Amino acid sequence: MIGNPADVVLVRMQSDNTLPINQRRNYNNAFDGIYKIIKNETWTHLWRGCGPTVFRATLITSTQLPIYDTVKIYLNKVTSFRPELVTFISSLASAAASSLVTSPVDVVKTRMMKMKDGVYKSSLDCVLKTIKVEGVLGLYKGLFPTFLRLAPHNIILWQTMELVSSLLRKYKV
């Protein structure tokens, strides 16, 4: 929630060049973006998309942890893979599941953050309009790039966690 204003400005700055010239916001930097949102719109617009952002954070964590553990336990039971490979495969499975679960929320969050007034009344309205115009697959735009972003993060996260855990066990810390 605290970082949401920066996220709103980031999304708007990244998508500014897709707008017609007369509709561009032309923020010079993050601080200028925050200033212009408060001045030209209202300070509450800094928290547009905050609901989906918080929901996404909840979904990603509640997906990554159990998928990683479940796949790791399963692979350890049915294979003789080295621990590093088990961690790698489990990390990829975790990233894939998280991407699938959070992609619709990412689409809604981004659209809510970059919208002009009156486009969507709520997150639910955004979901319904997206499905009506683009079909259900419209909620999965950017799925592969999301996976490409999450996969390296998960691999590093879980490999590091496993390494630190093994060192703590080894030295009985």
C-alpha angles and dihedrals in degrees: 000000000000093000095045096100090056090047091052091051092045093052091047094047091049093050098039095098090057091064125083110267093252091055098047118116095211098203110187094207141335095284092049089050093052091046093050093047091053093043101042102029123012134286090248089068087071086073097048108136092017093127093056090043093056091042090051092051089051093048095047094051095043089051102041098051101049095038092051093048095043094050092044093051091046094049092047089053099046104031140045093221119149113261092250091056092047089052091047094051092043090050092053091048089050092050092048093050093045091050092051093048098044102038095088090048091049091052092050093044093051094046092048092049097049099038126115116230117292100019095108128014094202143343090273090052088052091052093048094046091047092052092045094051103031105018125238091303088065086075089060098056107136095021095135095046088048089054091046089054096045099043098067090041092053094044092053093041096051096038089052093045092051092047094049091045092052091048091050091050092046094052093035093236 
